[in-house]
């Protein structure tokens, strides 16, 4: 969802049509977003099913072409009808040349661009001088709702998914005065025991509601750890009308349509909460608070191993923006005075709260 929304923004900026190649585990999740049209890649498309292979990347990727150009020390003629943009976290320095404004005129000549990404690369588009003026016209005031608007426009849950969402919300969350969503992702129980995370979440919820008086609260737990749900039920206070979870999945299952459907139900239910507590570095949490248009409370980093340092650090911090973080990116942004005078300050911070050197859109210009 993060990469599709970024791709859609790039398509708008470059006057292209967006087509998506969903696998079997994705086709039943969303409604078609474009009236009287489709965003599905045609089944008989020449390269369908081959774009993720190493052979395809070696032959068609922009990065490989630019590398060969440098090695041969001559400019290659670009008359290709198709190029691959490889923007996943493990792309190399030549793939990252996509993020330079000087590369964009070359791409204008190519009718088909096959974009592969697992990142929310929209923030970097705001750093590219060739797109900055148009982006300021598209988002003149609030830069922290870019994903919120793109996501709300593109992603409408299918009837089956929406039925689960509304049924659960009406049954368990609607009657509460305050709804708290807990999105808990544990990457290593050896480093971060479940008991420690539980205490962090309790302290974080107390911090988030310090100045509020609420009669009833419902807590939604989205986690693959069943223990979190059980312990929250035991520790719930008198004002908590219930602690709920939508499913009992214990592990992430890749390629499963039913598992993805349950995950999407959780994401949208979290987005309907009044307060969100999310795990650091979790793209699941990014999507939930982005769709909600809420600034989340982000739990303490799970990388802190020193017990004394854990005690000193706050249980959670309020996010600086509603936007997701671009975790892996190219370091091509020029911070020199000449560049800043030409392009002006940008609404992007160079460090995310939960990911050092990540990029995030904010409303202030830096």
C-alpha positions as CSV (number, residue, x, y, z in Angstrom):
1,X,0.0,0.0,0.0
2,X,2.9,2.4,0.8
3,X,4.7,1.7,-2.5
4,X,1.5,1.7,-4.6
5,X,0.5,5.1,-3.2
6,X,4.0,6.5,-4.0
7,X,3.9,5.0,-7.5
8,X,0.5,6.7,-8.0
9,X,1.9,10.0,-7.0
10,X,4.8,9.6,-9.4
11,X,2.4,8.6,-12.2
12,X,0.4,11.9,-11.5
13,X,3.6,13.9,-11.6
14,X,4.8,12.4,-14.9
15,X,1.4,12.1,-16.7
16,X,1.3,8.3,-16.7
17,X,-1.4,5.6,-16.1
18,X,-0.9,3.4,-13.1
19,X,-1.4,-0.3,-13.5
20,X,-0.8,-2.8,-10.7
21,X,0.1,-6.5,-10.9
22,X,-1.5,-8.0,-7.9
23,X,-0.8,-11.6,-7.0
24,X,-3.5,-14.1,-6.2
25,X,-3.3,-13.2,-2.5
26,X,-4.2,-9.5,-3.2
27,X,-6.9,-9.5,-5.9
28,X,-9.8,-9.7,-3.4
29,X,-8.7,-7.0,-1.0
30,X,-9.7,-3.8,-2.7
31,X,-12.3,-2.3,-5.0
32,X,-11.3,-0.7,-8.3
33,X,-10.4,2.9,-7.6
34,X,-10.9,4.4,-11.1
35,X,-14.4,4.8,-12.4
36,X,-15.2,3.0,-15.7
37,X,-11.7,1.7,-15.8
38,X,-9.3,-0.8,-14.2
39,X,-5.9,-0.6,-12.5
40,X,-5.1,-4.3,-13.1
41,X,-2.3,-5.1,-15.5
42,X,-3.7,-7.0,-18.5
43,X,-3.4,-10.8,-18.1
44,X,-1.8,-11.0,-21.5
45,X,0.8,-8.3,-20.9
46,X,4.1,-9.4,-22.5
47,X,6.2,-9.3,-19.3
48,X,3.6,-10.3,-16.7
49,X,5.1,-12.7,-14.3
50,X,8.7,-12.0,-15.3
51,X,9.3,-8.6,-13.9
52,X,10.5,-10.0,-10.5
53,X,13.2,-12.2,-12.0
54,X,16.9,-11.4,-11.8
55,X,17.1,-11.9,-15.6
56,X,14.5,-9.2,-16.2
57,X,16.3,-6.7,-13.9
58,X,19.7,-7.4,-15.6
59,X,18.2,-6.7,-19.0
60,X,15.7,-3.9,-18.4
61,X,16.5,-2.0,-15.1
62,X,17.5,1.6,-15.3
63,X,20.4,1.0,-12.9
64,X,21.9,-1.8,-15.0
65,X,21.7,0.4,-18.2
66,X,23.4,3.3,-16.4
67,X,26.1,1.0,-15.0
68,X,26.9,-0.3,-18.5
69,X,26.9,3.3,-19.8
70,X,29.5,4.2,-17.3
71,X,31.6,1.1,-17.9
72,X,31.7,1.7,-21.6
73,X,32.3,5.4,-21.1
74,X,29.8,6.5,-23.7
75,X,26.2,7.6,-23.7
76,X,23.9,4.8,-24.8
77,X,20.9,5.5,-27.1
78,X,17.7,5.3,-25.1
79,X,15.0,4.1,-27.5
80,X,13.7,1.3,-25.2
81,X,10.0,0.8,-25.0
82,X,10.3,-0.5,-21.4
83,X,12.5,0.1,-18.4
84,X,12.4,-1.3,-14.9
85,X,12.7,1.1,-11.9
86,X,14.1,-1.0,-9.0
87,X,13.3,1.0,-5.9
88,X,13.3,-1.8,-3.3
89,X,15.3,-1.5,-0.1
90,X,18.2,-3.5,-1.5
91,X,18.7,-1.4,-4.7
92,X,22.1,-0.3,-5.6
93,X,23.7,3.2,-6.3
94,X,22.8,3.0,-10.0
95,X,19.2,2.2,-9.3
96,X,19.0,5.2,-6.9
97,X,19.9,7.5,-9.8
98,X,16.2,7.5,-10.4
99,X,16.0,10.1,-7.6
100,X,18.1,12.6,-9.5
101,X,16.1,15.2,-11.5
102,X,18.6,14.9,-14.3
103,X,17.4,11.3,-14.9
104,X,13.8,12.2,-15.4
105,X,14.0,13.6,-19.0
106,X,15.4,10.2,-20.0
107,X,12.5,8.4,-18.4
108,X,10.0,10.6,-20.3
109,X,11.1,8.9,-23.5
110,X,10.1,5.5,-22.3
111,X,6.4,4.6,-22.6
112,X,6.4,1.6,-20.2
113,X,8.0,1.8,-16.7
114,X,7.9,-1.3,-14.6
115,X,8.3,-0.1,-11.0
116,X,9.3,-2.5,-8.2
117,X,9.3,-1.1,-4.7
118,X,8.7,-2.0,-1.1
119,X,9.2,1.5,0.2
120,X,7.1,4.7,0.7
121,X,9.3,6.8,-1.5
122,X,6.9,9.8,-1.8
123,X,9.0,11.9,0.6
124,X,12.0,11.8,-1.8
125,X,9.8,13.2,-4.6
126,X,9.5,16.4,-2.6
127,X,13.3,16.7,-2.6
128,X,13.5,16.6,-6.4
129,X,13.5,20.1,-7.9
130,X,11.8,18.9,-11.0
131,X,8.6,18.0,-9.0
132,X,8.7,20.5,-6.2
133,X,6.5,23.2,-7.8
134,X,3.8,20.7,-8.9
135,X,3.8,19.0,-5.5
136,X,3.3,22.4,-3.8
137,X,0.3,23.0,-6.0
138,X,-1.1,19.5,-5.2
139,X,-0.5,19.8,-1.4
140,X,-0.4,23.5,-0.7
141,X,-0.8,23.5,3.0
142,X,-0.7,20.2,4.8
143,X,2.2,18.0,3.8
144,X,1.5,15.6,6.6
145,X,-1.6,14.2,4.9
146,X,0.0,13.1,1.6
147,X,-0.4,9.4,2.3
148,X,-3.8,10.0,4.0
149,X,-5.2,11.5,0.8
150,X,-3.5,9.1,-1.6
151,X,-4.5,6.1,0.5
152,X,-8.1,7.2,1.0
153,X,-8.5,7.7,-2.7
154,X,-6.8,4.5,-3.9
155,X,-7.7,1.9,-1.3
156,X,-11.4,1.1,-0.8
157,X,-11.7,-2.3,0.9
158,X,-13.7,-4.9,-1.0
159,X,-17.3,-5.7,0.1
160,X,-16.1,-8.8,1.9
161,X,-13.4,-7.0,3.8
162,X,-15.6,-4.0,4.5
163,X,-18.3,-6.4,5.9
164,X,-15.8,-7.7,8.5
165,X,-14.7,-4.2,9.4
166,X,-18.1,-2.7,10.0
167,X,-19.4,-5.9,11.7
168,X,-16.5,-5.8,14.2
169,X,-16.7,-2.1,14.8
170,X,-20.4,-2.0,15.4
171,X,-20.2,-5.0,17.8
172,X,-17.2,-4.0,19.9
173,X,-15.9,-0.5,19.4
174,X,-18.8,1.8,18.5
175,X,-20.3,2.2,22.0
176,X,-17.0,3.3,23.7
177,X,-16.3,7.0,24.2
178,X,-12.6,6.5,23.4
179,X,-11.0,3.9,21.2
180,X,-7.3,3.0,21.6
181,X,-5.5,1.0,18.9
182,X,-2.4,-1.0,19.9
183,X,-0.3,-2.2,17.0
184,X,2.4,-4.4,18.4
185,X,5.0,-6.0,16.2
186,X,7.9,-7.8,18.0
187,X,10.8,-8.6,15.8
188,X,12.8,-10.6,18.4
189,X,11.4,-11.9,21.7
190,X,15.0,-12.6,22.8
191,X,15.9,-8.9,22.6
192,X,12.5,-7.6,23.7
193,X,10.5,-9.8,26.1
194,X,6.7,-9.6,25.9
195,X,6.5,-8.5,29.5
196,X,8.7,-5.5,28.8
197,X,6.6,-4.4,25.8
198,X,3.4,-4.8,27.9
199,X,4.7,-2.4,30.5
200,X,5.8,0.0,27.8
201,X,2.3,0.0,26.3
202,X,0.7,0.6,29.7
203,X,2.9,3.5,30.4
204,X,2.4,4.9,26.9
205,X,-1.4,4.7,27.2
206,X,-1.3,6.5,30.5
207,X,0.9,9.2,28.9
208,X,-1.4,9.6,25.9
209,X,-4.5,10.1,28.0
210,X,-3.0,12.1,30.9
211,X,-5.2,15.2,30.4
212,X,-8.4,13.5,29.3
213,X,-11.4,12.4,31.2
214,X,-13.2,9.5,29.5
215,X,-16.0,7.3,30.9
216,X,-15.5,4.3,28.7
217,X,-12.6,3.0,26.6
218,X,-12.3,0.2,24.2
219,X,-8.9,-1.2,23.3
220,X,-8.1,-2.9,20.0
221,X,-5.0,-5.1,20.0
222,X,-3.5,-5.9,16.6
223,X,-0.6,-8.3,17.3
224,X,0.7,-11.7,16.3
225,X,1.4,-12.4,20.0
226,X,-1.7,-13.9,21.6
227,X,-0.1,-13.3,25.0
228,X,-0.5,-9.5,24.5
229,X,-4.2,-9.9,24.2
230,X,-4.6,-12.2,27.2
231,X,-2.5,-10.0,29.5
232,X,-4.3,-6.9,28.4
233,X,-7.6,-8.5,29.4
234,X,-6.2,-9.2,32.8
235,X,-4.9,-5.7,33.3
236,X,-7.8,-3.7,31.9
237,X,-9.1,-1.0,34.3
238,X,-12.7,-0.2,35.3
239,X,-13.2,2.3,32.6
240,X,-12.2,-0.2,29.9
241,X,-15.4,-1.7,28.4
242,X,-13.3,-4.4,26.6
243,X,-10.1,-5.5,25.1
244,X,-10.6,-7.0,21.6
245,X,-8.7,-8.6,18.7
246,X,-10.1,-9.6,15.4
247,X,-8.2,-12.8,14.9
248,X,-5.9,-15.3,16.5
249,X,-3.1,-15.5,13.9
250,X,0.2,-16.3,15.6
251,X,2.6,-15.7,12.7
252,X,2.9,-13.8,9.4
253,X,1.8,-16.0,6.5
254,X,3.2,-14.7,3.2
255,X,1.1,-15.4,0.0
256,X,-2.1,-16.2,1.9
257,X,-5.3,-14.4,0.8
258,X,-7.1,-15.0,4.0
259,X,-4.2,-13.8,6.1
260,X,-3.9,-10.6,4.1
261,X,-7.6,-10.0,4.4
262,X,-7.4,-10.3,8.2
263,X,-4.4,-7.9,8.2
264,X,-6.3,-5.4,6.2
265,X,-9.3,-5.6,8.5
266,X,-6.9,-4.8,11.4
267,X,-5.4,-1.9,9.6
268,X,-8.7,-0.2,8.9
269,X,-10.1,-0.9,12.4
270,X,-6.9,0.7,13.8
271,X,-7.5,3.7,11.5
272,X,-10.9,4.1,13.2
273,X,-9.4,4.6,16.7
274,X,-9.0,7.9,18.5
275,X,-5.5,7.1,19.7
276,X,-2.8,4.9,18.1
277,X,0.2,3.3,19.8
278,X,2.4,1.7,17.2
279,X,5.6,-0.3,17.1
280,X,8.8,1.3,15.7
281,X,9.8,0.5,12.1
282,X,6.5,-1.2,11.4
283,X,5.0,-0.4,8.0
284,X,1.8,-2.0,9.2
285,X,1.6,0.8,11.8
286,X,2.6,3.4,9.2
287,X,-0.4,2.5,7.0
288,X,-2.8,2.5,10.0
289,X,-2.0,5.9,11.3
290,X,-1.6,7.3,7.8
291,X,-5.1,6.3,6.8
292,X,-6.4,7.6,10.1
293,X,-4.7,10.9,9.7
294,X,-3.4,10.6,13.3
295,X,0.0,11.3,14.8
296,X,0.9,8.1,16.6
297,X,2.6,7.3,19.8
298,X,5.6,5.3,18.9
299,X,6.9,2.7,21.4
300,X,10.5,2.7,22.5
301,X,13.0,1.2,20.1
302,X,13.4,-2.6,20.3
303,X,17.1,-2.3,19.6
304,X,17.9,-0.9,23.1
305,X,19.6,-3.8,24.9
306,X,21.1,-2.0,27.9
307,X,18.6,-2.3,30.8
308,X,19.8,0.9,32.4
309,X,19.2,2.8,29.1
310,X,15.8,1.3,28.7
311,X,14.7,2.7,32.1
312,X,16.0,6.2,31.2
313,X,14.2,6.2,27.8
314,X,10.5,7.1,27.8
315,X,8.1,4.2,27.1
316,X,7.0,6.0,23.9
317,X,7.3,9.2,22.0
318,X,4.7,11.2,20.1
319,X,5.4,11.1,16.4
320,X,6.5,14.3,14.6
321,X,4.2,13.7,11.7
322,X,1.2,11.7,10.5
323,X,3.3,10.5,7.5
324,X,5.0,7.1,7.1
325,X,8.8,7.0,7.1
326,X,10.9,6.3,4.0
327,X,13.3,3.9,5.7
328,X,15.8,3.3,2.9
329,X,16.6,6.0,0.4
330,X,19.3,7.5,-1.8
331,X,21.6,10.1,-0.3
332,X,21.5,12.5,-3.3
333,X,19.8,15.4,-1.7
334,X,22.2,18.4,-1.9
335,X,22.2,20.5,1.2
336,X,24.6,23.1,-0.1
337,X,23.6,26.8,0.1
338,X,23.4,27.2,-3.7
339,X,21.0,24.3,-3.9
340,X,18.8,25.5,-1.1
341,X,18.6,29.0,-2.7
342,X,17.6,27.4,-6.0
343,X,15.1,25.0,-4.7
344,X,14.2,26.5,-1.3
345,X,13.6,24.8,2.0
346,X,11.8,21.4,1.8
347,X,9.1,19.9,4.0
348,X,11.2,16.8,4.8
349,X,13.1,15.8,7.9
350,X,16.2,13.6,7.5
351,X,15.7,11.4,10.6
352,X,12.5,9.5,11.4
353,X,11.7,8.9,15.1
354,X,12.1,5.2,14.6
355,X,14.6,4.9,11.8
356,X,17.9,6.8,11.7
357,X,18.5,8.6,8.4
358,X,14.9,7.9,7.3
359,X,12.9,10.6,5.5
360,X,9.5,11.9,6.6
361,X,7.2,14.6,5.4
362,X,6.4,17.4,7.9
363,X,4.6,20.7,7.7
364,X,7.6,22.8,8.6
365,X,10.2,23.5,6.0
366,X,13.9,22.7,6.8
